[in-house]
Amino acid sequence: MNMRSEDLRFLLGLKLKQLRQDKGYSSKEFANKAGLSFSYLSEIEKGKKYPAPEKILQIARALEVSFDDLVSTKVDEERNPLTAMLQSPLMKEFPFQFFGIAPHDVANLVTHSPQEAGALLRTLLEIGRAYDMRVEQFLFAALRSYQKMHKNYFEEIEEAVSAFISEHRWQPEAPLSSEKLKSVLIEEYQYILDETTLEKYPELKGFRSIWINSRPPKLLLNGRLLPSQKAFLLGREIGFCHMHLDDRPVTSSWLKVESFEEVLNNFKASYFSGALFINRDLLRDDLSRFFQNERWDSEAFLALMRRYDATPEMFLYRLSQLIPKFFDLQEMFYLRFNNEAGSDRFFLTKELNLSRVTVPHGIGLNEHYCRRWLAIRMLKDLADKQKRGEAQAPIVAAQRSRFIDSDAEFFSITLARPLVLTEGTNSSITLGFLINDAFKKAVRFWDDPAVPRVDVNETCERCSLSEAACTDRVAPAVIYQKQQNQKTREQVLQQLVENVKRG
């Protein structure tokens, strides 16, 4: 078994502690018996120290076991799941340190309750295998959790952007000139920017850019990109360079995930670019004025986006970073759906939920997302416009969405547009804010009567609305019905038990 040094330390400490306890020795008693200091024994048992061979021999003699048995990586049946866990790609790659814990903190459960913890670990490993969960899925989930911990706002990156702007003596402006970004990459970081080579490889046409780690470095840009998309990629490259983020992906979208450092650094560089492209202070002031409007105004919202020459995704994601921080609207979610124009299949491709309400997420692979969601309705509207040959500029709308089960209501803003690099595919991006006291205080148009109010649910399969009550239903409520049948059986069983007790 090929194990890391920290895993070897932990296993030795675990075996030592368990053997000591099995023989009835307290820590102090055993330290005296083995000729060790109490503090040194404690560090060994916690996996912090791996003793020299002569010390291990002292410990083995005191435990009345052989040297080989003590240092062997073999463990008893109760702890077999532990070795599998320590060796699993998930445990090796998962960024426990970002959550203030270490893999051994998880594995320490085994020391105190080996049978129960062993069963738990075995179950987790089996679930991962059964659902074909890949390491990268766990890593992206870890990143989302990391974003949630920080409310999707990272002051250190904002300050890095401010420092960069100050160093270059730029003035905050909207939109930011892409020529400035090109100049920095070429003159300061000796980049070669290439917008033609990628066209020669049709299999790679879906990538916005490919980074070549060479001397000098090369950035291959897809020539079909919008100017704002190219500018964002230039800003992202500056982010990698300025913040010295060495572990990074080669492609603009993920082809293969190598490590969490890559995932995190890619996020940081993208955040840097968004903050560089859409100035924090300018947008905060613009939003303050926009939120004081008494009525929701779609055209004004689009004009605000155009002021920064931003794509819908870039603009709404920047809002998701600043609004929770500066307007105290922390009960928020961000969703991105893709749809092949004209089809009835909708794929959730990105989500970040900072609220405590369950919103559409990537569970139930065969379930159908609620068609009343503004995100899906907008994709249908866009496809209809395209079919009629109308302009394909981004369209925007707002909706008040009330969850039937929780009664929580969100003010949702959705932008929909065709994807540049994937012909025939449209995408919608949604920001939703819980309508609570904070939202009512910050946004004057929260109760605009012109904004539709719609009852929604997660998926058709989980929805209690009848077919007569919901003409948008595309699948029967099989999960909801199962849940109701279960409740009925539980109630009848309880009634039976009470009747029998009463005789």
N, C-alpha and C positions, 0 to 999 in steps of 0.2 A: 504494500500500500504506500503510495507516494503522498506524504502529508507535509504540510507546512510546519515550520518550527513552532509557531504559536499553537497549532493544533496538537503537536506532540507534547508541548508544555501542559496544555489543558487536560489531555487524556491522562498524563502521568499524575497530575494533581487530583483529578477525579478518582482514579484508581486508589491512590494513596489515602484520600479522605474516606472512601468507602471501606477500604480494608481496615483502617484505623477504627472506624465506628463499629464495624462488624466484630472487632476484637474487644470492644468496650473501653477503649482508651479515650480520655479527654485530650484536647490539643496539648495542654501543658504536660500531662503524664507521658504522652508519646514523645514529645520533644526531649524530655529528660532521658527517656529510655533509649532514644536513637542518638543522643549526644548532639542535638541541634538546638539552636535558639528558638524560642516560641515564634518570633517575628519571621525567621527564615522559613520555618515549617509552614506558616500561614501563607507566605508568598508562593511556596511550591504548590500548596493545595489550591490556590486561586489561579494557578497557571501563569504566574508572573515570572517565575524562575524555573530553570531546568538545572538541577544540581549536577556537579561533577561526578564522574563514575564512582569515585571512592565514597562520596556521600550517598549515592544511590545504594551502594552495597551496604552501608550502615543502616539505611532505612529498611532494606529487604531483610536483613538479619533481625531487626527489631520486630518486623511484621511476620517473621518466620515463613517467608516466601523466597523463591529464587530470584536472582538478579534479572534473568531473562523474562520471567513472568511479569515482573514489575514494569519493565521498559517496553514490553511487547505492545503493539497497537491493537492486539486482539482484546475484546472486552466480552463480558458475559452476555447472555441472551437479552437481558433487560436493557442493556445499553447498545445493542446492535444498531438501532435507528440513529443513535448519536453519531456513530462513525459515518453512516451514510449521509447524514445531514452535513457534517463537517466537510465531506468530500464533494457534496453536490455543487454544481455550478452556481446555483442560487446563493448559497451561503458564502461562496468565494467572491461573488460579484456584488451582492446586495450592499448598498451604502449605509450600513448600520450607524456609522459614526455621525451621519447627518442628523440622526434622531437621538443622539446622546447615549447610545448603547453599543455593545460589541456582540459579535456572534456568540461569544462565550456566556454573555448575560442570558441569552436565550437558552443555551445548552445547560446552564447551571440548574435548571429545573430538574435535571436528571439526578443530581446529587441528593436533593431533598425528597423527591418522590419518583424514583426510577421507573416503576411500573406504569404509573399514570402518564408521566412525561414521555416515556418510550412509546406508549400507545398513541399519544398526541402527535409525536414526530412522525411515526409510521403512517398515521392518517394523512398528515400534510403532504408527505412524499407521494402517497398513493393518489391523492387528489390532483397533485401537479401532473402526474403521469396520465391519469384518466382524462383530464381535460387538455392534454397536450400543451400545457403552459410552458412557454419558452422563457428563457432568462430575460430577454429584452422586455417582455410584457411586465415582469416584476420591476424592472429598472424604470420603465416609463411610469408605472404606478408609484414608485418611490419618488420620482421627480414631481409628480402631481401632489403627493403628500407634502413634499418639501415646499412647494409653492403655496399650498394651503397654510402651512405653518407660518409663512411670512405674508399672508394675505396677498400674494402675488406681487408684492412690491419689494424691491431690493435697493436699499439706499446706497450700498457700496457701488453698485453698477451705475446708479444715477450720478453719484459723485465722480466716478471714473469718466463718464461722459462730460460732466461739467469741467473736469480737469483737462480733458482733451480739447474741448472748445476754447478754454482759456489759453492753453499752450499755443494754439494756432491763431489766437486773437480773432476768432470769428465772433460775429454778433448773432444772437438768436434770431432765426428767420424762418419763415414758412412760405413756400417750401424751401428745403435745403438744396443747394445746387449740387447735382451729381458730379459736376466737373471738379468741384472741390474734393470730393471723395476720390475720384480717379487720380487727381494730382497727388494726394497723400499716399495712396497705394503705390503709385509708380515712382515718385521721387523719394519717399521716406523708407518704403519697405521693398523697393526694387521689384515690384510685381510686373509681370507681363499679362496684360488683359487680352484675351482672345475670344472673339465672337463668331468665328467661322468654323473652327475645327470640329466642334460638337455636331454640326450639321452632317458631317460625313459618317456618323454612327447612328443610324435610325433606331437601333435598339435602345439607345440612351436618350431619345428625344424627350422623355418625361422628366429628365433632370433639369433643374434651372441652372445649376452650375456644377462643375467638378474642379476640385482643387488638386493641383499637381505639386507634390512635395519635391521640388527640385531647386537648383541654384542657377538663376533666380527662380522664385516660386511663380507658378502660372495659375491663373484663374480662367477656366474655360466657361464662357457665358453662353447661354442659349439665346440665339439671335432673335427668337420669336417673343421674347419677354417684353412686357410693357416697360417704359422708362422708369416708372416707380418701382417695379420689381427688380430691375437691374440696380437701381440706387440702393435698395434695401440690401442686396447681396454684397455690394461694395462696402456698405456700412458694417455688415457682419464680418467681412474679412478684416476691416480695421479693428473691430472688437476683438477678434482672435489675436491680432498682433499687439494692440495697445495693452491688453490685459494679460499678455503672455500665456495664452491658453494653448498649450502645446498638444495635448491629447484631443484630437478632433476628428470628425468624420471627413471622408473624401468627397462625398456627394452631398448635394443640397438637401435631399430627402433621404430617409434611411434605406440603405440597401442591406447593410449588416451592422449590428451593434457589437462593438468589441468590449466596451467597459462602461461603467457608470460615469467615469470621468469624461468620456466622450459625450454622453448624454447631457451631463451637467454643463460642460463647456459649450456645447452647441446651444443650449438654452441661454447661457450667459451672453454669448456673442450675438444671438438674435435679439435678446433684450437690449443690449448695447445699441444695436442698429436702430431698433424702434425708438429708443430714447434720444438717439442722435438725430434721427429723421423727424420725429415729432417732439418738439421741445416741451418739456414738462411745464414750465411756467406759462408759456403761451397758450397751451391747450387748457391748462387749469383755468385761466382767465376766460377763455372762450366758452368753456363748459359752464362756468358760473353765470355768464350772460344767457347762454342757451337755456339753462334750467330755470331761468326767471320768466320765460315765456309762459303765458297763460294757456296756450294751446300747443299740442304737438304739431310740429311742422316738418314734414318729410323733406321738402325742398331745402329748408334751412339746414337740416342735418346733413344732406348731401353736399351742400355748399361748404359746410364746415370741414367735411372730409376732403373736398377738392382743394381747400385752402392749403392743406399739407401735402397735396399731390400723393396721397396714400391710397393703397389698395383697401378694399373693404376689410379684409382679414387683418392687415396691419393696423388699420385705424381702430377697429373694435377691440383688438387685443391690447392696444395701448390704453384704451378706455378702461379695460379690465384691470390694468395696473394702477391707474391713477385715481379712479373714482372711489374704490374702497378706502384708499389712503386719505384723500383730501376732502371727500364729501361724506365720509363715515357710512357709506353704503356697502357694508361688508357681506350682507346676505345676497350673494350674486352668483350667477352661473354664466359660463361661456360654452357655446356648442357650435360645431361645424358639421353640416350634413352634405354629402355628395349624392347626386342623382343623375343617371343617364337620361337626358331629356326625353320626356314622353313615356318613360317606364314608370312602373309603380313600385320600384325598389329604391329604398333610401338607406344610406349607410352613414352611421355616425363615425366620423373620422377624427374628431378631436373634442375633448370635453374637459372642463375645469369647473368643479362645483364647490363654491365657497359657502353655500347655504347649508342649512340643516334639513332641507327638504329634498327628498329623492326626486331627481329629474331624469330625463332619458339618459341612459348610459349603456355601455356595451355588454349587457347581459342578455340572455335569452336569444341565442343566435337565430332562431327560427321565428321569433316574435315580430309583430308589426307595430312600429312606433305609431302613436296616436296621430291620425291624419288631421286633427284639429290644431296641432302645433303650428304656430306661425311659420317656423322654419320650413316645414313641409308644404304648407299652402303657398308660400312664396316661390318655392321651386316649381310647383305646378303652374303658378301664374307666369313665371319666366318662360317655361316651356311653351305655354300657350302663345305668348308674345312672339317667341321665335318661330312658331309654326305659322303665324300670320305674317312673318317677315318684318316685324317691327324691330326697332333699334334694340341692341343688346347691352345698353348701358346698365350699370348697377341699379336695381330697384330697391326701395326701402319701405318699411311699414312698421307700425307699432300695434300691439295687442295686449290686453289684460287677460292673462291666463290663470284661471282658478282651478287648482287641483281638486278633483271631486272628493278624494279620500281624506286629504289632510285639511282642506278648506284654505290652504295657503294660496295667496294670489300674487302673481308676478307681473310686472310691467316689462314686456319683452320688445326689444328692438331688433329687427332682422334686416340684413342686407343680402341680396342674392345677385349672382352674376355668373356668366359662363367662365369656365376655366380656360386659360390661354393655351396651355400645353396638352390638354386632353380634350380633343375634339368631340363634341356631342355631350359633354358632361358639364353640369352646372353645380354650383356650390352655394350654400347659404350659411351665414354666420349670425349667431344670435347672442345678444347680451340680455339677461333677465335679472331684474331687481325685485326682491321681495317688497311688496307694498306694505310697509310698516310706518311707524311714526317718523323714523329717520328719513325715509324716502319722501314722505309727505312734506316734511320740513325743507328738504333740499330741492325738490322738483315741483314747481308750481303747476305744471300741466298733468300731474299724476291722475287727476279726476276728469280729464278732458272727455266730455260726452261723445265726441266724434271717434274716440278710440274704441274699437270693438271689445266686448267682454265675452270671453268664451270659456266654457267648462272643458277641461282637458284631463287626460290621464297618461300613464306611462305608455302602455301598449294596449291594443285592442283585446289581447288575450287576458288582460288583467282588469278590464273596465266593466263597471257595473251597469252602464247605460244599455238599455235595450236597443234592438235594431230599429225600432220605431222612433226612439228618442235620439238616435244618432245615425243620420244618413251617411256619415263619413266612414262608418265601420267597414273594414275590409277583411276581418277574420272573427270567428266566434270567440266568445269570452270563456275559453276552456279552462284557463288557470283560475279565473275568478269563480267559475262554477265549482271547480274542485275545492276551492277554499270554503265556499258556502256549504257544500255537501259535508265537508269535514266539521264545520261548526255545528251543523244540524245533528250529525251523529254524536258529537260530544255532548250536546244539550240533551238528546234523547237518552244517552248513556247515563248522564247525571240524574235525569228524572227517574230512570229505572232503579238506580242505586238507592235513591231517596225513598221510592215506593216500597222496595224490598225491606229497607230498614224499618219503615213504619209498620211493616207486616200486612 
